Amino acid sequence: MRIIAVDDEENILHALKRSLKGSGWDFETCSSAHAALSRAKEGVAYDVVVADYRMPEMDGVSFLEEFRKIQPDAERIILSGYADFGALTDAINRVEIFRFIPKPWDDLEFARALQQAADRRHLLMENRRLADLVRVQQGKLSRQEMELRRLEEESPGITRVKWGPDGSVLLEDFD
């Protein structure tokens, strides 16, 4: 399972890492929303993205909204020390968060939420693959289109190539 967590407080990121020590999961952290968005654009597919609700450069819902544009299949979780009902409603309605986890969190409950989110993502991906297979069998989808979908799931952005006027491939600057 591949997870990325974003929080402007380094001590929170260290605590999250400690709580998952020994899990065997690939757990990345970023202390800025922009750094996490850049990382997501690099084509590394994340199963789960965890974001603090209150960050100085971009709030968690706005961040997850942007992340969702890059990797729509990643499950989204909000972590917050503020019990703001309006913020929770906004997160549910705008970015369809999987869970809202309050700070301070229970380590076991946090790990369980991540596992459930990853399990849900994998189930949705398998359902999509099986539905595509049926579409191929019915002639509604070509094998090439099915393979493009699989590649996009595996490495987000890989199928969206920008071409220059001379036919060259334009590479996006991730800085």
C-alpha positions in Angstrom: 0.0 0.0 0.0 1.3 3.4 -0.9 0.2 6.4 1.2 1.1 10.1 1.2 0.4 12.4 4.2 0.5 16.2 4.1 0.6 18.4 7.2 2.4 21.7 7.8 3.5 20.5 11.2 6.6 18.3 11.0 6.0 16.8 14.5 2.6 15.5 13.3 4.2 13.9 10.3 6.8 12.2 12.5 4.1 11.0 14.8 2.1 9.5 11.9 5.3 7.7 10.7 5.9 6.3 14.2 2.3 5.1 14.4 2.8 3.1 11.2 6.3 1.8 11.9 6.5 -1.9 11.1 3.3 -1.8 9.0 5.3 -2.5 5.8 3.4 0.2 4.0 5.1 2.8 1.8 4.3 5.9 3.7 5.5 9.3 2.4 5.1 12.6 4.1 5.2 16.2 2.8 5.1 19.4 4.8 3.5 21.4 2.1 0.5 20.9 -0.2 2.4 22.1 -3.2 5.2 19.5 -2.7 2.7 16.7 -2.4 0.9 17.8 -5.6 4.3 17.9 -7.4 5.0 14.4 -6.1 1.6 13.2 -7.3 2.3 14.6 -10.8 5.4 12.4 -11.0 3.3 9.4 -11.8 3.6 7.6 -8.5 0.2 6.1 -7.8 -1.0 6.5 -4.3 -3.7 4.3 -2.7 -4.5 6.8 0.0 -3.8 10.5 0.6 -4.1 12.0 4.1 -4.3 15.8 4.5 -4.5 18.1 7.5 -7.5 20.3 7.2 -5.8 23.6 8.2 -2.5 24.4 6.4 -1.2 27.8 5.7 -0.7 27.7 1.9 -3.9 25.7 1.0 -6.6 24.1 3.2 -7.0 20.3 3.1 -10.2 20.3 1.1 -8.6 22.5 -1.6 -5.5 20.3 -1.6 -7.5 17.1 -1.9 -9.6 18.7 -4.7 -6.3 19.4 -6.7 -4.9 16.0 -5.8 -8.1 14.3 -7.0 -7.6 16.0 -10.5 -4.2 14.3 -10.7 -5.1 11.0 -9.1 -8.9 10.5 -9.0 -8.7 7.0 -7.7 -6.7 7.7 -4.5 -8.9 7.4 -1.4 -8.9 10.7 0.6 -8.7 11.2 4.3 -8.9 14.5 6.3 -7.0 14.7 9.6 -7.9 17.7 11.8 -7.7 19.0 15.3 -10.8 21.2 14.7 -14.2 19.7 15.0 -15.8 22.0 12.4 -19.0 20.5 11.1 -19.0 22.9 8.1 -15.5 21.8 7.1 -16.5 18.2 7.4 -19.5 18.7 5.2 -17.5 20.6 2.7 -14.9 17.8 2.6 -17.6 15.2 2.1 -19.4 17.1 -0.6 -16.5 18.6 -2.6 -13.9 15.8 -2.5 -15.8 12.7 -1.3 -13.5 12.0 1.6 -13.4 8.4 2.8 -12.8 9.3 6.5 -12.4 12.3 8.8 -9.9 11.5 11.6 -9.7 13.8 14.6 -6.4 14.9 16.2 -5.2 13.4 18.4 -5.8 10.1 16.7 -5.7 6.6 18.0 -2.8 4.8 16.3 -4.8 1.5 15.8 -7.8 3.3 14.5 -5.6 5.4 12.1 -4.0 2.2 10.7 -7.4 0.5 10.4 -8.8 3.5 8.5 -5.8 3.4 6.1 -6.3 -0.3 5.5 -10.0 0.1 4.9 -9.4 3.0 2.5 -6.8 0.9 0.6 -9.1 -2.1 0.5 -11.9 0.0 -0.8 -9.7 1.5 -3.6 -8.5 -2.0 -4.6 -12.1 -3.3 -4.7 -13.2 -0.3 -6.9 -10.2 -0.9 -9.2 -11.0 -4.6 -9.5 -14.6 -3.9 -10.2 -13.6 -1.4 -12.9 -11.2 -3.9 -14.5 -13.9 -6.6 -14.5 -16.5 -4.2 -16.0 -14.0 -3.2 -18.7 -13.4 -6.9 -19.4 -17.1 -7.4 -19.9 -17.2 -4.3 -22.2 -14.4 -5.7 -24.3 -16.3 -9.0 -24.6 -19.4 -7.1 -25.7 -17.4 -5.1 -28.2 -18.1 -1.8 -26.4 -14.5 -1.3 -25.4 -11.3 -2.2 -27.3 -8.4 -4.1 -25.6 -6.2 -1.0 -26.3 -8.6 1.3 -24.4 -8.7 -1.2 -21.6 -4.9 -1.3 -21.5 -4.7 2.5 -21.5 -7.0 2.6 -18.5 -4.9 0.0 -16.7 -1.7 2.0 -17.4 -3.3 5.2 -16.2 -4.3 3.5 -13.0 -0.8 2.1 -12.4 1.0 5.3 -13.3 -1.3 8.4 -13.3 -0.6 10.8 -16.1 1.3 8.3 -18.3 -1.4 8.3 -21.0 -1.7 12.1 -21.2 1.2 13.2 -23.5 1.7 16.8 -24.5 2.9 17.2 -28.1 4.9 20.1 -29.5 4.1 21.7 -32.8 6.9 19.8 -34.4 5.7 16.4 -33.1 8.1 16.3 -30.1 7.0 15.2 -26.7 6.8 18.1 -24.2 7.9 17.2 -20.7 6.3 18.9 -17.7 8.5 20.7 -15.3 7.8 19.3 -11.8 9.6 22.0 -9.9 
